[in-house]
Each structure stands twice: as structure tokens, then as C-alpha cells.
Amino acid sequence: MAHGPLTDYEKYIRTEELLALQKPADKLSCHDELQFQIVHQAAELWMKLIDHEIAFAGGELREDRIPRAMRALDRVRRIQTVLELQLSLLDTMAPKDYMTIRNALGRGSGQESPGFKRMLQLADELWPSVEALLARRKLTLRQIYEQPDAQGELFNLCEALIDFDQHLQGWRQRHLVLVYRQIGAGTPSLKGKASELLAEGMKHRFFPKLWDVRDELFAEWTRSHPYGAEKGYHG
């Protein structure tokens, strides 16, 4: 197809390089392979942006600029929503077509995704900035969660971190359902049984202290509340 001089938009976005990163139509193993490549390539870009925003948020927290950090974390939450939603495109594949793509993919696995590996590291890199902020404010998580309205800014920050944790776990769960849809619940993936891999991953909490403080609050409630002391708490 003839093409005139590149526009400024094409130069800035580097569309020629970007659109050349997928297999040409005559090299596709099946019709759905183009979608498969694009969804996964787009996911790597979104995860790159999450990495960028989390690093920025950590820097802002170190400078006590909580509102700007919160804007970055809100952006992360929205990107995570996009990541989960775009998985629904892969639901449109027939299992037979997925198997054809798997042959082209070889022994590749989503577990090898550099973006996914970064997602698993980000919480540990961000948390020291949060702890340092709390130390400067001379506040504990327990104090924040016992009086969330009195410590609204810090409470909202902590809840934004829980959102990141929850959305990451939700994305992993959604991916598992996708795997079940394509290869079944009992079929091993290249890295082992998908259900067993997820069960292992779901044991991990990316911000464990933010989950632990909930245990502490409701343990105290159980001890002090008449109904809680008698029956325990059941959500």
C-alpha cells in the first residue's frame, strides 16, 4: 500500500515500528493469532505504565506529596481495570484456535511476562516509602484504621494500596478463568496445573500489613462486642 510522508503523529507514536511488531496476515497460524499478539503486547505496555506510575507515587510519598501520589495510584487502578477487561477479548477464541496458537508460541508462558514479573515486585518497592511517611507522621496503621475520618488522607492512601493488591489478585483470577475456558480446569499448562499455580499465588498478599490490620480490628471487635464474643465474626 502506497504511503506518503510520515505525519508528525506517526513519527511521535512510531506507528511504523509499532504496527510491524505483529505477524503479517500471511504468517499467522490462524485468524485469531493477531488478536492474541495484540492483547498481550498491549498488556506489556499497560504494565510498563503501571511500573512508571508506582515509581512516581513512591517518590511523591517520600516528599510528603500525598495528593499527587494518590492521582498516580488512581491512574494505576484504572489501568488495572483495562488489563482485566481486555482479557475478555481472548474469550472469543475457540479452544481449537488457542491450541493452534500455542503451537506457534512454543514453550512460552504468561508466567514469563516481564511486565507480570514487575507487578509482583512493585509492592515491596513502594511499601518502604509508605512506612517512612507513617513514621514521619508518628502514626501506626492501627491508629489510622481506628479513626479513618480523623486520618482521612492516610486512610485513603492505604485503601488505594489495597485497591492495587485486590485488582492484581482479581486479574490473576480472571486469567485463570480464561485458561479454564481454553484448556479446561484439569489440563496442566506448560508450567503446571493452572489451578495449583493460582492457589499458590493467591496466598500472597502484596501489602500484608494492610490486611493484618483488619484482623487486628476485628479481633478486638470480637473480644469487646457481645455478639462477637459469643459467635465470632462472620462476613
C-alpha positions as CSV (number, residue, x, y, z in Angstrom):
1,M,0.0,0.0,0.0
2,A,1.4,3.4,-1.0
3,H,2.1,5.8,1.8
4,G,3.0,9.4,1.7
5,P,5.5,11.1,4.1
6,L,5.0,10.3,7.7
7,T,2.8,12.7,9.7
8,D,4.0,14.2,12.9
9,Y,1.6,11.9,14.7
10,E,3.1,8.8,13.1
11,K,6.6,9.9,13.9
12,Y,5.8,10.6,17.5
13,I,3.8,7.4,18.1
14,R,6.3,5.5,15.9
15,T,3.4,3.7,14.2
16,E,5.5,2.1,11.5
17,E,7.6,0.2,14.1
18,L,4.6,-0.4,16.4
19,L,2.4,-1.9,13.7
20,A,5.3,-4.0,12.4
21,L,5.5,-5.9,15.7
22,Q,2.7,-8.3,14.9
23,K,2.9,-11.2,12.4
24,P,1.8,-10.3,8.9
25,A,-1.5,-11.9,7.8
26,D,0.2,-14.5,5.6
27,K,2.3,-15.7,8.5
28,L,-0.5,-16.1,11.1
29,S,-1.0,-19.6,12.4
30,C,-4.8,-18.9,12.4
31,H,-7.1,-15.9,12.2
32,D,-7.1,-15.3,16.0
33,E,-3.4,-15.1,16.4
34,L,-3.3,-11.4,15.6
35,Q,-5.7,-10.7,18.4
36,F,-3.7,-12.9,20.7
37,Q,-0.5,-11.0,20.0
38,I,-2.1,-7.6,20.2
39,V,-3.8,-8.3,23.6
40,H,-0.5,-9.5,25.1
41,Q,1.6,-6.7,23.6
42,A,-0.9,-4.1,24.8
43,A,-0.8,-5.7,28.3
44,E,3.0,-5.3,28.4
45,L,2.6,-1.6,27.6
46,W,0.0,-1.1,30.3
47,M,2.2,-2.9,32.8
48,K,5.1,-0.7,31.8
49,L,2.9,2.3,32.6
50,I,1.9,0.9,36.0
51,D,5.6,0.4,36.8
52,H,6.2,4.1,35.8
53,E,3.3,5.4,38.0
54,I,4.1,3.3,41.0
55,A,7.7,4.5,41.0
56,F,6.5,8.1,40.7
57,A,4.0,7.6,43.6
58,G,6.8,6.3,45.8
59,G,8.9,9.4,45.0
60,E,5.9,11.7,45.8
61,L,5.3,9.9,49.1
62,R,9.0,10.4,50.1
63,E,8.4,14.1,49.6
64,D,5.1,14.1,51.6
65,R,3.1,14.9,48.4
66,I,0.3,12.6,49.1
67,P,-2.4,14.1,46.8
68,R,-0.1,13.8,43.7
69,A,0.8,10.2,44.7
70,M,-2.9,9.4,45.0
71,R,-3.5,10.7,41.5
72,A,-0.9,8.3,40.2
73,L,-2.4,5.4,42.2
74,D,-5.8,6.2,40.8
75,R,-4.3,6.0,37.4
76,V,-2.9,2.6,38.3
77,R,-6.3,1.4,39.4
78,R,-7.8,2.4,36.1
79,I,-5.1,0.7,34.1
80,Q,-5.6,-2.5,36.1
81,T,-9.3,-2.3,35.1
82,V,-8.3,-2.0,31.5
83,L,-6.0,-5.0,31.8
84,E,-8.8,-7.2,33.2
85,L,-11.3,-6.0,30.7
86,Q,-9.1,-6.7,27.7
87,L,-8.8,-10.3,28.7
88,S,-12.5,-10.7,27.6
89,L,-11.3,-10.4,24.0
90,L,-9.5,-13.7,24.4
91,D,-12.8,-15.3,25.5
92,T,-13.8,-15.0,21.8
93,M,-11.3,-17.7,20.7
94,A,-12.3,-21.2,20.1
95,P,-10.2,-23.7,22.1
96,K,-9.0,-25.3,18.9
97,D,-7.7,-21.9,17.7
98,Y,-5.9,-21.4,21.0
99,M,-4.2,-24.8,20.6
100,T,-3.0,-23.7,17.2
101,I,-1.6,-20.5,18.6
102,R,0.1,-22.5,21.4
103,N,2.0,-24.5,18.8
104,A,3.3,-21.2,17.4
105,L,4.1,-19.9,20.8
106,G,6.2,-23.0,21.6
107,R,7.1,-23.2,25.3
108,G,6.3,-19.6,26.0
109,S,4.1,-18.8,29.0
110,G,2.5,-15.8,30.5
111,Q,4.4,-16.6,33.7
112,E,7.5,-15.4,31.7
113,S,6.0,-11.9,31.1
114,P,8.4,-9.2,32.1
115,G,5.5,-6.9,32.9
116,F,3.9,-9.5,35.2
117,K,7.2,-10.1,37.0
118,R,7.4,-6.4,37.7
119,M,3.9,-6.3,39.0
120,L,4.9,-8.9,41.6
121,Q,7.8,-6.7,42.7
122,L,6.2,-3.3,42.9
123,A,4.5,-3.5,46.3
124,D,7.8,-4.4,48.0
125,E,9.4,-1.4,46.4
126,L,6.6,1.0,47.3
127,W,5.9,0.0,50.9
128,P,9.1,1.5,52.4
129,S,8.0,4.9,51.3
130,V,4.7,4.4,53.0
131,E,6.2,3.2,56.2
132,A,8.6,6.1,56.2
133,L,5.7,8.5,55.7
134,L,3.8,7.0,58.7
135,A,6.9,7.2,60.8
136,R,7.3,10.9,60.0
137,R,3.6,11.4,60.9
138,K,4.1,9.4,64.1
139,L,1.1,7.2,63.2
140,T,0.5,3.5,63.1
141,L,-1.8,1.6,60.7
142,R,-3.9,0.6,63.7
143,Q,-4.4,4.3,64.6
144,I,-5.3,5.2,61.0
145,Y,-7.9,2.4,60.7
146,E,-9.4,3.0,64.1
147,Q,-10.0,6.6,63.2
148,P,-10.3,6.7,59.4
149,D,-12.1,10.0,59.3
150,A,-9.6,11.7,61.5
151,Q,-6.8,10.5,59.3
152,G,-8.6,10.7,56.0
153,E,-5.7,11.4,53.8
154,L,-3.6,8.5,55.1
155,F,-6.6,6.2,55.2
156,N,-7.4,6.9,51.5
157,L,-3.8,6.2,50.7
158,C,-3.8,2.9,52.4
159,E,-7.1,1.9,50.7
160,A,-5.6,2.9,47.3
161,L,-2.8,0.3,48.1
162,I,-5.4,-2.3,49.0
163,D,-7.1,-1.5,45.6
164,F,-3.8,-2.3,43.8
165,D,-3.5,-5.5,45.7
166,Q,-7.1,-6.5,45.2
167,H,-7.1,-5.7,41.4
168,L,-3.9,-7.6,40.9
169,Q,-5.4,-10.6,42.6
170,G,-8.6,-10.1,40.6
171,W,-6.6,-10.0,37.3
172,R,-4.9,-13.3,38.2
173,Q,-8.3,-14.9,39.0
174,R,-9.7,-13.6,35.7
175,H,-6.7,-15.0,33.8
176,L,-7.3,-18.4,35.5
177,V,-10.9,-18.4,34.3
178,L,-9.6,-17.6,30.8
179,V,-7.2,-20.6,31.0
180,Y,-10.1,-22.9,32.1
181,R,-12.2,-21.7,29.2
182,Q,-9.5,-22.5,26.7
183,I,-7.9,-25.7,28.0
184,G,-10.2,-26.9,30.8
185,A,-9.8,-27.0,34.6
186,G,-7.8,-30.1,34.8
187,T,-5.3,-29.8,31.9
188,P,-1.8,-28.8,33.0
189,S,-0.3,-25.7,31.5
190,L,3.4,-25.6,30.5
191,K,4.3,-24.6,34.0
192,G,2.0,-27.0,35.8
193,K,-1.7,-27.1,36.7
194,A,-3.2,-23.6,36.3
195,S,-5.4,-24.0,39.4
196,E,-2.5,-25.1,41.6
197,L,-0.4,-22.2,40.3
198,L,-3.1,-19.7,41.1
199,A,-3.8,-21.2,44.5
200,E,-0.2,-20.7,45.4
201,G,-0.2,-17.2,44.1
202,M,-3.4,-16.3,45.9
203,K,-1.7,-17.0,49.2
204,H,0.5,-13.9,48.7
205,R,-0.6,-10.5,49.9
206,F,1.2,-7.7,48.3
207,F,0.6,-5.3,51.3
208,P,0.3,-7.9,54.1
209,K,0.3,-5.3,56.9
210,L,-2.7,-3.6,55.4
211,W,-4.5,-7.0,55.6
212,D,-3.2,-7.8,59.0
213,V,-4.6,-4.6,60.5
214,R,-8.1,-5.8,59.5
215,D,-7.5,-8.9,61.5
216,E,-6.5,-6.8,64.5
217,L,-9.5,-4.6,64.3
218,F,-12.0,-7.5,64.1
219,A,-10.2,-9.5,66.7
220,E,-10.7,-6.5,69.1
221,W,-14.3,-6.2,68.0
222,T,-14.8,-9.9,68.7
223,R,-13.4,-9.5,72.2
224,S,-15.4,-6.4,73.1
225,H,-18.7,-6.8,71.2
226,P,-21.3,-9.0,73.0
227,Y,-22.3,-10.7,69.8
228,G,-18.7,-11.0,68.6
229,A,-17.6,-12.6,71.8
230,E,-20.4,-15.1,71.6
231,K,-20.5,-16.0,68.0
232,G,-17.3,-14.6,66.4
233,Y,-17.5,-12.5,63.3
234,H,-18.8,-13.8,60.0
235,G,-18.8,-11.6,57.0
